[in-house]
Amino acid sequence: MVNAFRMIQSLKKIMAMIFWMAVSATTVIIVDSFFDIPDEISGVAYFISIGIAASATLNYYK
């Protein structure tokens, strides 16, 4: 049987992770639009920032 409390915690964790991944990705896109940063650097910064946001969220909600 599924414990409803655990499912709510999982849903909260997923929603928080999606939110912070969106914030970090949007930040990189906005910085890239203001400054003339090469695509090689902004692409790496995009994926690293998403990875850091996901990792930090999963570590916070352990």
Phi and psi in degrees as a GROMACS rama.xvg file:
@    title "Ramachandran Plot"
@    xaxis  label "Phi"
@    yaxis  label "Psi"
@TYPE xy
-88.6617  131.248  VAL-2
-83.1865  118.887  ASN-3
-63.1251  -34.6735  ALA-4
-63.7107  -40.5735  PHE-5
-68.4138  -35.2467  ARG-6
-67.7759  -38.3703  MET-7
-65.8  -39.6871  ILE-8
-63.2357  -40.0254  GLN-9
-65.9064  -41.6322  SER-10
-65.0598  -40.1246  LEU-11
-63.4741  -40.6737  LYS-12
-64.5742  -43.4632  LYS-13
-66.3261  -43.3033  ILE-14
-66.5666  -39.7021  MET-15
-65.3672  -39.2159  ALA-16
-66.0605  -43.3394  MET-17
-63.569  -40.6105  ILE-18
-61.7792  -49.8317  PHE-19
-70.9584  -30.0604  TRP-20
-66.4308  -38.9505  MET-21
-66.8916  -40.2426  ALA-22
-63.3729  -45.131  VAL-23
-68.3252  -39.2251  SER-24
-66.4783  -40.7462  ALA-25
-65.0113  -37.9291  THR-26
-61.405  -43.8757  THR-27
-65.6623  -40.6372  VAL-28
-66.033  -40.3282  ILE-29
-66.8154  -43.4475  ILE-30
-62.8548  -39.0925  VAL-31
-66.5259  -32.0292  ASP-32
-76.0277  -29.0212  SER-33
-80.4418  -37.3496  PHE-34
-112.105  154.425  PHE-35
-89.6454  78.0991  ASP-36
-95.6403  135.892  ILE-37
-60.2707  150.179  PRO-38
-62.5896  -30.7435  ASP-39
-64.4786  -37.3164  GLU-40
-78.6267  -44.4241  ILE-41
-68.2961  -32.7293  SER-42
-66.4173  -43.126  GLY-43
-66.2716  -42.5688  VAL-44
-63.4094  -35.5807  ALA-45
-61.5737  -52.3742  TYR-46
-72.3968  -33.6787  PHE-47
-68.3142  -40.6893  ILE-48
-66.2622  -37.0921  SER-49
-66.0673  -41.7661  ILE-50
-64.5024  -40.6757  GLY-51
-65.7639  -40.8436  ILE-52
-63.9624  -42.3379  ALA-53
-66.4215  -44.1042  ALA-54
-64.8066  -42.952  SER-55
-65.1744  -39.3653  ALA-56
-66.3994  -43.8738  THR-57
-67.86  -34.6843  LEU-58
-72.4842  -32.7225  ASN-59
-69.7792  -40.6837  TYR-60
-95.7529  36.7181  TYR-61
